[in-house]
Amino acid sequence: MTSRKTTTHLKIGFGDCDPAQIVYYPNYFDWFDRGTHQLFEDAGMSLKTLEADLGVLTPIVDAQSRFLSPARWEDNIEIESEVTRWGSRSFTVTHRVSQSESGVAVAEGTEERVCVQRDPDGSGQIKSCEIPATVRAAFEND
């Protein structure tokens, strides 16, 4: 089975950069999150719908990145995102960032997410839950 992948295209803006006009590193984590949202939308299971229909949230419990080469103001980049591991209650999304034209690798990173539901007592507490079968099915029917 091939893994569902999504590619998000982005042109780096002035505000994405530090004074040297190199991407300010926290922006990669924002772009990884966007890639995850796009990946789930493309699978027909947006994270907003997941919460609204099933009461499931997917907070990040770990995020990591390696920076391989600089990306700069006005560069066009691609963020390729895919789920690379499914557990019973958690999953890992891997992201690869590259220059659109040359394909040069810029960064790679992961997000570890866990499925949770709010406690029905109204306290606002959350508890981990099984990944819904409908979510897995959305990714298997690629």
RADA-V180826 format. One record per residue. N is the residue number from 1. OMEGA is omega as a letter, one per 40 degrees, with the letter a starting at -180 (999 if undefined). Layout:
n:N omega:OMEGA
n:N omega:OMEGA
This chain:
n:1 omega:i
n:2 omega:a
n:3 omega:i
n:4 omega:i
n:5 omega:i
n:6 omega:i
n:7 omega:i
n:8 omega:a
n:9 omega:a
n:10 omega:i
n:11 omega:a
n:12 omega:i
n:13 omega:i
n:14 omega:a
n:15 omega:i
n:16 omega:a
n:17 omega:i
n:18 omega:a
n:19 omega:i
n:20 omega:a
n:21 omega:i
n:22 omega:a
n:23 omega:i
n:24 omega:a
n:25 omega:a
n:26 omega:i
n:27 omega:i
n:28 omega:a
n:29 omega:i
n:30 omega:a
n:31 omega:i
n:32 omega:i
n:33 omega:i
n:34 omega:i
n:35 omega:i
n:36 omega:i
n:37 omega:i
n:38 omega:i
n:39 omega:a
n:40 omega:i
n:41 omega:a
n:42 omega:i
n:43 omega:a
n:44 omega:a
n:45 omega:a
n:46 omega:i
n:47 omega:i
n:48 omega:i
n:49 omega:i
n:50 omega:i
n:51 omega:a
n:52 omega:a
n:53 omega:a
n:54 omega:a
n:55 omega:a
n:56 omega:i
n:57 omega:a
n:58 omega:a
n:59 omega:i
n:60 omega:i
n:61 omega:i
n:62 omega:i
n:63 omega:a
n:64 omega:i
n:65 omega:i
n:66 omega:a
n:67 omega:a
n:68 omega:i
n:69 omega:a
n:70 omega:i
n:71 omega:a
n:72 omega:i
n:73 omega:i
n:74 omega:i
n:75 omega:i
n:76 omega:a
n:77 omega:i
n:78 omega:i
n:79 omega:i
n:80 omega:a
n:81 omega:i
n:82 omega:i
n:83 omega:a
n:84 omega:i
n:85 omega:i
n:86 omega:i
n:87 omega:i
n:88 omega:a
n:89 omega:a
n:90 omega:i
n:91 omega:a
n:92 omega:i
n:93 omega:i
n:94 omega:a
n:95 omega:i
n:96 omega:a
n:97 omega:i
n:98 omega:i
n:99 omega:a
n:100 omega:a
n:101 omega:a
n:102 omega:a
n:103 omega:a
n:104 omega:i
n:105 omega:a
n:106 omega:a
n:107 omega:i
n:108 omega:a
n:109 omega:i
n:110 omega:i
n:111 omega:i
n:112 omega:a
n:113 omega:i
n:114 omega:i
n:115 omega:i
n:116 omega:i
n:117 omega:i
n:118 omega:i
n:119 omega:a
n:120 omega:a
n:121 omega:i
n:122 omega:a
n:123 omega:a
n:124 omega:i
n:125 omega:i
n:126 omega:i
n:127 omega:i
n:128 omega:i
n:129 omega:i
n:130 omega:i
n:131 omega:a
n:132 omega:i
n:133 omega:a
n:134 omega:i
n:135 omega:i
n:136 omega:a
n:137 omega:i
n:138 omega:a
n:139 omega:i
n:140 omega:a
n:141 omega:a
n:142 omega:999
